[in-house]
Each structure stands twice: as C-alpha cells, then as structure tokens.
Amino acid sequence: MVEFSGLGGIIKKLGLESGNIFIQHISMPISALAYSPWKSSGHVNRWCCAVALGLMMLGAIGQAFGQAKSQEARVALIIGNSDYKAAPLDNPANDASDLASALEKQGFTVLVRENVGERGLKEAVDIFSKHLKKGGIGLFFFAGHGIQLKDQNFLLPVDVGFDNETDIAFKSISAEYVLSRMAEAGNRINVVILDACRNNPLQLARKTINKGLGVMNVGRAEKGTFIAYATSPGSTAADGTGRNGLYTKHLLRALETRDTDIDKVFGRVRTGVVQDTNGEQVPWTSSSVIGSFYFDPAEDLAALQRPNVSVAATHEAAAEAVALPFDPVQERAYWERIKDSKNPADFIAYLEKFSGAQRAAYARWMVQKYGGVVPSAAAARRATPAVAKPEQLALAAPSPVLPLPPLVLASGAIPSPGTLIQDCPECPDLVAVAAGEFTMGSGPKEKMRELDEEPAHRVRVAVPFAVGKFEVTRAQYAAFVKDTGREHKPGCHSTRGGVFHKNPKATWQNPGFEQKDNEPVVCVSWEDAQAYVAWLSKKAVKQYRLLNEAEWEYVARAGSTGSRYWAETDNAAVCRYASVADTSLKSVTPGAQMFPCSDGFALTSPVGRFPANSFGVHDILGNAWEWVEDCWNEGYAGAPDVAKPRLSGSCTERVFRGGAWNSNPATVRAAYRDRDSREERHDNVGFRVARSLP
C-alpha cells in the first residue's frame, strides 16, 4: 500500500477524491515506495516525480476501486510516533511500519503515518474517516505517547509541548474523537488499538493528568466496536527492547497464527505480554462486537456465510434478548415441538415469544429458508405477553436465562453468560456461566434414582465461572505431556468385551482402541487431571481447576429439571444428543444394557459432535465420564447449600460424573454419581476444565 498525497493537484483536476487516495498493490515499483527512504519521516514526498507517476497512477485507479467494490472494504490508519523531542521512544515508528505490512496481507488498505506533528495527525484522521465505508471494516492503531486528561485519552503528536495542559488538549487528538468518526461511518466492525500507555512525559505535577489511559465506554452508537489497550486502565506499558514494542511484537505474532478470530488474536496477545512481564502488564480489551470477525478475509467470509453468525440477525437478537425475558423451560419445550418443521409460521411464532433466546438466530434463518418474513423487534415486543417475575419462576428453573450471543468484555469484567473465552493458544475453549440456583440430586419423581443422589436439595452457585466448552482432547493433553514430560505407567481399566478388567498395556495414547486427536482423552487419573490444570494455570496465568460436583450438575442440568437436559424422555432419542451405549456398541461389548438407537460411534466421538446444552456446553452427558474435585460421600447429608468442593469424606476416592460412550440409560443422567481411587485410570473417564471469573 502507498498513500499518494503528492499528486493532489492532478487528482483534484480529475474530480477524484480530495487529493488523497489509497492504492493497494498496484505494481512492484509503486508498492515498494511504501518502504523507501521517502517514508522515513512519515510522509511520502509530496511532489517528487509527480508527473512521472501520474499516468501510472491513473491507470491503476479503476482497478483498485473495482477490487474494492467486489469485496468488503477494509481500511486502516496506522500511526507510530517515536521522535518526541522531550521524551523520545524507540519502537512506535517500527511498530507502525510492521503492522501496516501485516494488515496488508489481511486485505486492508492501509494509510501509514510515522512521526507526525499536530497538522499531520489531524489530517490523517480526517482522510481516514472519509475512506471508511458503511458495512465495511475500519481499524485505527496508535503507538506513541498517550495521556489521560480530564476523562479523555489524548494521543500526542511529536511536536506537542509538554509544558501545559491547554497545549495538549488543543494540539493533540482524542481517542474518543477517532472512535466517534469511525462510528459515524456505520461500519460493520471498528477496531481501535492503543499502544499508547507509555510513561507520562509531562513534567507537571497536575492532579488532572492521570497515569496511563482510561477506559473508553462503548455506547449504543458504537456497536460492532472492539477496543484494545496495551495495558490495563491507569497503568503504563513497556516500550520494548527490540525492534518492536512489547505489545505490538505479540500482536504481529498473533496475526500470523492460524484462526484469526479477533477474540483469539487478542487473547494470544494478552497471554504473551503477561508471560513476558511476569504479570506486571496486562493488556485490556472492551467490545460490543456481536457475532464474529476474523482478520483473515477467507475466514471472515466463511463465518459470515454461516447462518448463525449473520451480523444483522445477531445484532437484532442481542437487542431483543435484553428487552424480552422468557422462561427457559417453556422455550426449550416449544423449540422441541417445532425444530423439525418446514413451516415458516412455526418459527415466526417462536420468535414472537422467544426472540432473545440462543436459538433465535437459527430460527430467523429457518424463516427465510422456507420463504417467510422475519418479524421485527417491535413486532416481537407487541406479541410477547407479560413474563412472570423471577421469583415466580424459581421453582421451575434456575436463575440464569439462556446465554446471549458471545461478547467479549473488558478484561477484569465479568463476561456475560455464553461468552467464549480462550486464555492461551494451548488452552481449551471456555464458556462463561452465570451464577444461580438449582435443585441438586434426585427427588421422588426420578424413577432411576439411587441412594447416593439423595436428598434433593437447593444449591446456590454464588459466583459466575467459566467451564470447558468441550472435554479435554487427546491433542490438548498431548501438549501438556510434551511440555512437562509427565510419565504414565501402563494400565487402564476397561469393560470392553463385557467383562471388567485391567488392560496392563493401555495408556492415554493407546487406550485399547483407536482415537483421533479431537476425541476426549481417556485413561487419565484424577491426579493426571490435577497435573494438567496446574500446568494450564501457568500457561494462561489464570487459576484453572476441575469443576466441583455442584457446579458440574448445575452445568449438566442447564436450566432443566428432568433426568437429562434435553426435553425428550424417550430413550430412543438419546442418540441424537450424546455418545452412549447404543446398538453400535454390540460388536465391542456384547450383552451390555443399551439405548435402542444408534449414535454413529461405537466408542468415543469427536468432541462437539452432538448439540450443546442451553449453556453452550457439549458432551456434558456421554462420551467420557468427567473427574470433578470432590471427595466421595455417600449421599448429600450435610452437603453445603453453596456450590463448593466437598473435601471431607473418603478423599482417597474422587467423584466422576456424566456417563460415557458405554453408559446405559440408568447412568446417563444429570444426577448420577460414581467414583474411584484418585490414581486409577479407565478407558471411559476423562475430564473437563474450569476457572473462576473474571
């Protein structure tokens, strides 16, 4: 990319823009100018070779803009200020140049400015705002000095004086102003990245000047906005000792990694910076992005084409979810009645009642698929009857409602239910779960109940937490073993062949049957699981753990009150929801009790192959039993009414829950409990991770 402001006169005479134009990858000779000595001061020479380049440039204009029309417009303004007279910085100019190159590879048309003064800074923002396109992608990056002054974040030009506040407010530009200009464009996504939290260069001892930058609130007008800070509010960031600043160094690495989902990119950045600074610098993000955005254009296009990530639908779903509360039990029952329908009227009626539900986006797509018209938010509000007060629903369902579309909030804040979290590249995906209450155990109505599931009692989950979206996979466990060198002596219990025995040769790598890397790891003990979460805690700089037994059942029920979290009670329907003992198991374990159906897998299945429950968690029943934290106790007598691990009782034995690929109808239930010695391994027992929030 090159921005040719030097041919302003020629372009103006032709009526093309205002003297500044973005041209991306026109030809090698012109593209090379972006990194020529001409750019060392942050400006392309305005007049040199104007006539010589004029004809070449005009020939490329039509091609450049023709390409822009054929795909979503991606425009970025990258500013790196190093040459401050009073407080120079080593890296920002390099950061700007390197990030510009990285974003060009991701399809962005980039305007680069290095070491700009007051006039150049304000001019660049003005040019940038004119090129933002409605429905497109805008990205603003600033590296240099930034100051929080009177509740605003000012980005400083290199020629600003550091002797008085008025000079700063007048000559600088506020980050809030840049954000407002981006919001005016109506872009689908706006990304603001501020690596501008260096030590305050002012020599003033003024109370109005605060250390670091402050949080910019993302309001309703700025929907679809993602703001990233190099460090937490009120803190300062390291400038870096190499070519790049510490934060930008990790941002460049994160953009080169596969899976460029914006949340995961900045999650990797945060992990890297925290590790490099021993936790002293913690990058911060704030977002109103609903749906998804990927830096890689191909990944982003694929996401947009998936029905459940339609941007218009998810924006509307989020707004309606806030306005329209609902009873999750009623919603689930209603959905089970219509989910296989081909009549758009059925899904329209669903949306009129449950437009804020997790399944609403899919329902809208079904309406369109079968030729119907999706009801507006206003129509849904008019059609929705008054909802019972929360206290009236307490006995029917737990406190939390179904999760909203995933959002990522400021680091340190409590994510909303359903938020997807990944703390490090090796970390399993997590789902945020709200606090609430539920009835734990089995009551008289549970026909298959056992004594150790009684008495049924109310339990309060006092604080939100995050739980693994999937069971820990073989690939994830393999990374832990490779990194730590943990040894596993052969020997793993099995019931394959219809007889309980210990296979002396089996290990997690070879449990006695073939597995793929995306299937749950088995033949791991409770002690193995504890070693894994300890390793993960160091990797992520977050405190990972196993679920306690109450948390596990709370997630497994996900608002339901029956034996399982799905509404259908027929055992023949179970194979649509979980990997269990079914007819395909006959060849492996003849004579075992089975469900009268086939789930398509004789043994373990890839994680996530079956539908998630209403909390967004997969395979919580079936596939592999899951170790939890608690010591074994025969029943719930004396159990606490707050969700916490029970660390008294028989602590040489630990609890596992959920059933597995060879579990029968009596054991694939939310209330069923089992246990074994903490060092024993089974070919149907794995685990799932959790951590507290934030």
N, C-alpha and C positions, 0 to 999 in steps of 0.2 A: 504494500500500500504506500502511496505517496499522496500527500495533500498539496496541490499546486495552487497556492495563493498568489504566486508571482505572475500569473497570466491573467490577472483580474481584468485588465483593460480589454484584452481580446475577448474574454468570455462575456463581459458585460455588453459589448457591442453586439454580440450574437444573441443576447437575451437569455443566457444560460446562467441561472442562479445569481449569486451576488458577488462574484469574484472569487469564491472558494468552492472547490469541487473535490469530491472523493473519487479516486480511481483505484481499483483493486486489480493487481496483477495484469497490467496492460501488456507489458513486454519486459524482457530481461533488462534492457538498458535503463528504462524508466524506473522499474521497481528497484533496481539497485541503488537509485538515488536516495531511497529512504535511509540507507545506512552508509551514505557517503560522508565525507568530511563536512559537506554543506550543513548537515544536521547537528553539528557539534554544539551549536548554541541554542538548539531547539527550534530553529526556523529554517525553512528552505529558502535559499537565496531568492529574493522576490523578482529580480529582473534578469539575472544571468541566463543567457540562452533562451529568452522568451520566444523570440521569433523562430529560432531553430526547432524548438519543441512544439510550437503552436500547431503545425499541421499534423504532427504525430498524435498530439493530444486530442484534437478534434475528431480524428478518425477513430479514436477509442471510446469517445463519449457514448455513442449509440450502443456499442457493445456492452459497456459497463452497466448502463442503465437498463438495457434489455435483460441482462442477467439478474439485476435486482428485482425486476418485475416477476421473474419466474420462480422466485423463492422468497421466503420470509426475510425482510430487511433486518440485518444485524449491524448496528452502528456502535462504535466505541470511541470514547475520548480518554486518552491516556496521558497523564501529566506527571512528570518527575522533576522535582525541584531540588537541586543539590547546592548550587552556588550562592548560598546566603552569605552576605558579607560578614555579618556579626556571628553567625553560627552555622558554618557550612556542614553539609552532610556528605558522606562518601558514596552512597548507593542509589538514591532515588532516580537519577538520570539513567543509570544502567537498568534499573527495575522497569522504567517506562519502555525503553527500547526492547528489552527481552520479552516483556508481557505483550507488547504490540505484535511481535513476531508470533508468539504462541496463539494469540487470538485470531490472527490472520489465517492460521491453519484450521481454525474452528469456524471459518466462514464470515468473520467480522470484517467490515470496512472500518479502518482504524485511522483516527486523527491523533497524531503524536505531538506532544509539546514537552520540551525539556528546558529547564531553567528559565521560565517565563516570568516577566515582570507583571505589574498591575494591568497594563493595557492588554498584553498578550493573554493573560489568564481570563479576563472578562470576554475578550474577543473569541477565544476558543470555546467557551461555554455557549456563547451566542450562536456560533457556527454549528456546534454540536446539536443544539436544540432544534435548529432548522432542518437538520437531516434526519431527525427521529421520525419514524413512520408509524401511523396508527396500526396497531396489531403486530408490530414488529418487536425487536429486542433492542434495548438500549443498555449500554454498560459505561459507567464512569469510574475511573481509577485515579487516585491522587496519592503520590508518595512525596513526602516532604514534611515541613513543619505545619502543624495544626494546633489551634488554641481554642479552648472553650471560654467564651467571653459573654457574660450576661445571657446565659442559657442558649447560646448559639455556638456552632462549631465553625470557626473561620479557617480557611485554607489559605496559606500565606504565599504571596508572590516573592520572588527572590529580592526585589528592590524595596520591600516594605521596611520602614524604620521600626526599630524595636524600643522606641523611647516613649511612646504614649499610646493609650488605648484607642483614641479617636482615629489615629493614623491607621491602626489595624482594621477597625470597623469600616473605614472609608475605602481603603486601598485593596483589602482582601475580598474574597468572595465566600459566602457562607455555604456550607454543605446543604443546609436546608433549602437554600435558593436553587441549587442544582437539582435537588430532588423534586422541587415543585415544577421546574421546567420540564423534567422528564415525565412527570405525572400528567402535565398538560397535553402531551403528545398522544396519550391513550394507548401506549404500548401494551402488548400482552405481558411482557416481563421487563422490569427495570432492575438493574444490578448496580449497586453503589459499593465500591471497595475503598476503604480509607486506611492506608498505611501511613497515617499522619499523626501519630501519637508520640512523637519523639519528645525528648526533654524540652521543657519550655525555654525558648531562647531569650525571653524577656528578662531584663534585669530589674523589673519593677516588683515591688512587694505589695501588690494590689489584691485585695480580697475578691474582687470581681473576676480575676483571672484564675481559673481552676486548672489543676493538674490533669493532663490527658484530655480526651474528648468526652462529650456527654452523649447519652442515648438520644437518637432521633426517633420520635414516635411515628410509626407508620399508620396514618389515618385512613379513613374510608376512601379518600380521593387517590391514595397511593396504593390501591390494591394491585397485587402482582409485583410487589417490590421486595427485593432481597438486599439487605444492608449488611456488610461485613466490615468489622473493625479489626485492626491488627492486634488489639488487646482489649481487655475489659474496660468499661467506662471509668474514667478517673485515674487510669493507670497509664504508664508510658511503655513504649515498645523499643526493643533493641534495634539499632541501625544495621547491625551485621558487620562481619569482619572480612567477608569475601567480596565477590563482585556484586552480589545482591543483598538487600536487606533480609533479615531472618524470615519475616513473614512472606515476602514475595518469593523467596527461594522455595519455600514449601508450596506456595500457590502454583509456581511453574511446574514443580514435580507432580502436583495433584492433577493438573490439566493434562499431563502426559499419560496418566494411568487409565486403564480401561474402566468403563462405567463412569461417565461424566455427569451423572445426576448432580445438580447443584448442591443438594444437601450433603452428598457423599464427598464431593470435592472439598467443600469447606470443613467437613468432618475430618478428612485426612490432613488438611492444613492445621486445624486445631491440635490434633494429636501430635504432629511433628513439632510444632512450636513448643507445646507443653513439655515434650520429652527433651528438647534441646535446652530448655531453660529451667529444667527441674521444677516445673510448675509455677515459676515466677511470672511468666507471661502467658495469659490465656486468651486466645482470640475469641471474639464475640460475634454473634450473628443475630439478626432480627428479620422476620419475614412475614409477609402477607401473601406469599405465593400459594395458590391453591391448585392442585394438580401437580404437574411436574415440569421441569425444564432441564435439558441436557445441553452442555456446551458443544458436544459433537452433533452436527446438524443431522446426520443419519439417525442417531439415537433419538434425537428430539422429534424428528418426523415420525418415527415408528411409534413413539409414545403418544403423539397427537392423533394417530390413526387408530389407536386402541379405544374402544367405546367408552371405557370407564375413566378416561382421562381427558374427555372433551372439556376444553377450557371454559366454554360458555356454560356447559352443564354444571361443572364443579363450582364455578363462581355462584351460580344461582342456588345450587344445593346448599352451599355454606350459608348463604343469606337466609334461606328458608329454614335451615336447621336451627338457627338461633331463634327465629320467630315462631316456629311451630313445634312445641314439645309433644311427645307422644308416649304411649305405653309400649315398651319394647316387647312385652309378651303378646299384645294384640298385633303389633306389627309383624312379628315373626309368624304367627298363626295365619294372618292374612296373606303374607308372601307365600307360604307353603301351598295355599289354595290356588294361587294364580301363576306361579312361576313357570309352568309349562304351557300356559295359554298362548294362543296366537291371535287373540282378540285385543286390539289396542285399547278398547274401552276398559278392560280389566286393569291395565297398568295405569290408565288415566285416573281411575277410581282410587288406586293405591296411592298415587302421587297427591291426590286431593286430601288424603288422610295422613300420609307419612312422608311429606316432601323433604323432611330433614333427616331421613334415615340413611344409613350407609348404602343401602341398595337402591336409593332413589336415582342415582346417575345411570345405573343399568336399566332401571325402569323407563327412564326417558328415552334411552336408546331403543328399547323394545317398542315403545310407542311409535317412534319414527320408522323403525324397521317394518312394522306392519301397517304403515300408511296413516297413522293418527297424527294429531296435533298436540304437542306437549303443552299442558296447562301452564299459564304464567304463575309467578309467585303470588300475585294479587288474587288470582282465581283460587289457588290452593288455600289462601288465608280465609277467603269467603266461604269455602266449602268445609273448612275444618271446624267441628264442634268444639265446645269448651272442653278442656282437658282437666282431668281430676287433679287435685292438689297433690303435691309429692307425698304428704302423709297418708293420703288415701290409697296410694299405690304401694306402700311399704311392704305389705304382706304378699303382694303379687310378684314383686320383682325387686332386685337390689337397687340401690340408689342410682348408679350411673346409667345414663342413656347410651344408646349406640354411638360409636365414635363418629366424629365429623371427618371430612376428608383430611388427609395428613397435612399438618402445618409444622413448621419449624420455628420456634420462638427464640427469643434472646437467650443466649447461654446463661444459665443460672436461674432462668424462669422455669415454672412447671409447665411442661408440654401438655397440650390438650389431649384427651383420650383419642387413641388411634394414630397419634404421631409416630412416624417411623424414625428410628434412631440407629445410627451406626457410629460407634466411638473410635474405631480404628479399622484399617484395612483387613486385619485378621479377625475382627470382632463380629459375632453373629448379629444379624438384624434384630432390633428390639422394637416392641410396640408399647406405647405408653398406656397405662391402665389407671382409671380414676379410682379414688377412694370410694367406699360404700359399705353396705351391709348385706348379708345373705344368711340363709339357713344352711348350716353345715351338718353333714351326716344324713341318716335315713330316719324317716318317721314311719308311722304305721301304714301309710299308703304305699310304701315301697315294698313290692312283693318279694324282691330278691335280697332284701336287706340282711346283713349279718350283725352279730352282736357287737363287733368292734366298731361298727358305724353308728352306734347309739351312745347317749341320747342325741337326737337332733337338737341343735342349739343355735341361737343367733350369734354371729361373729361380726365384729366391726373391723373393716380394713381402714385403719385410721389415716393413712397417708398414701398418695399415689406412688406407683412404682413402674418399672419397665420390665417386660418379660420377653424372652426369646420368641420371635415370630415362628421359628421352627425349632425342632430338636437339633442339638449339635450334630453336625455331619461328620462323616469319616474324614473329609478333606480338612475341615476345621480342626479336628482332633489331631490329624497328622501334622499340621503346622506346629501345634503345641509340642508334640513328641520330638519333632525335628529340632525345635529351638531349645528344648530342655534336656533331651536325651533320656527322658523317663523310661525306665525299664518295666516290662510287663512279663512276668513269668507265665508260661503256657498253662492253660487250664481254665475251662469255662463250662458252666452248667448248661444243659440242653434238654429239651423234651422231644426233639426230632426223633421220629421212629416210634413214637407213642410211649417211650419209657424215659423217665427222668434219670439222667446220668451226667457224669462229668467227662467232657471230652479233654483228655490230657494234652492235646496238641493245639487246641483252639486259642486264638488271641483276637484282639480287636481287628487286626489286619486280616485274619482268616478265621472267622467265627464258625467255620464248618460249612458255609455256603457262600456263594459269590455275591458281592455287593458292589454298587457303584459309589463314587465319591460323594454324590449328593444324597445318599441314604443315611439314616441315623447311625451313628457309631453305637455298637453294642459290645458286649464282653468287656465292659468297663465297670469298675467297682465304685462305691461311694467315695472311697479315698482317691481314686483316679479323678473323679469329678471335682473333688475339692482342690486337687493339684492344678487342674485345668483352670478353674475360676481364679485361683491365686495368680497364675501366670497371666491370665487375661487382665486382671486388675492392674498389673504392672505395665502391660502393653497399652492399655487405654487410659491409664491414670484415673480410673474410676473404680469404685468398690463393687466388683462383681461377686455374686454368690449364687447359691441354689435357692429356689423358692422354698418358703416354709409351707407346711402342709395346708394350712388355712388359705394362704394365697393361691396355692395350686388349685384347690377346689373352687375358689372364687372365680379363677380364670376358666376352669373347666366348665363351670355352670354358665358363665357369661350371661347372666340375667334369667336363665331358665330355672324351673323348679322341678323338672322331671328327672328321670334317670340319666338322660343324655341331653346335650344342648340343642339337638335338633327336635323338631316338633313331632315327627312321625314316630309312632310307637311300634310299628310292625318290624320284627327282626329282619325281614327280607329287605327292608330299606336301608339297613345299616351300612351295607357295602357301598352306598353312594357317598358316605360321609367319612369312612375310616378304613384303614387296613387292619383286618381282623381275621380270626379263624373262619374261613369260608370254604366253599366247595373246592376251590383251587388248592386247598391245603391237604386234600386227601392223599395225594401222592407222597407228601412229606411226612405227615403224621396221621396214619390211618386209625380210625376208631375214635378220634377226638370229637368232643362236642363242638358243633359248628353252627354258624349262621346259615340259613337257607338261601344263600345268594353267592355271587362271585364279585370280589373287588378288583380282580385282574392281577393280583400279586399273591404268589404262594408264600412269600416270605416278606422281608421289609420292602417298602416302596420308597421312591424318592420323596424327600420332604416337600410339603406344599402341594402334592398331587391331589389331595382332597380339599374340599372347601374349608375356608376358615370359619371359626365361630364369630359371633357378633362383636367380639373384642378384637378381631383381626388376627387370631392365633390359630395356627394349623396343627393338626395331628395331636391335639392335647388328649384325645382318646384314640387308642390304637397305635399301630406302627411299632413303637417301643415304649416299654414302661419307663418312668422317669424318676430318678432318685430325687428326694427332697431333703431338707436339712434335718428334720425331726428325728428324735429317738422314738423307738417303738413304745406305744402304750396300748393296752387292751381296752379300747373304747375312749369315750370323751369325758368320763367322770373327772371333774376337777380341771378340765381344759379351760384356758383363758377365753374371755369373750372378745379379746382383741387379737388380730392376726399377728402372731409371732411364733418362732420355733419353740417346740417343747423339748427342752434339753434335760429333762429328767425322765426316769423310766429305764427301759433296757437300752442303754446307749451303745452297747456293742452291736446292736441291730439298728438299722436305719430304714425309714419308710420309702417305698416307691409307689407310684400311682399311675393310673391311666390305661392299663391294658396294653396289649401288643398285637403283633401280626398273628399270633397263635392263641389269642384270648377268646373265650367263649362268651355267650350272652350274659352269664352271671357276673362276669368280671369287667366287662366293658361298660362301666357306669361311673358317673362323676363321684359317687360316694364310696366306691370300693377301695379298700386299702390292703397293702401287702408289705412284706419286709424281708430282709435277710441281713446276714453279717456284713459289716461295713467293708470288709476286704474281699467278699465273694463277687464273682462275675457270672453273668448269664447272657446267653445269645439273644435274649429278647429285652434286655434292660439297658437303657442309655440315660440321657439327662437333658435338661433344658436350663439355660442360664437366666439370671435376673439381676437387677440392681435397683437401688433406691433412687428417687428423683429429688432434686434436679441432678 
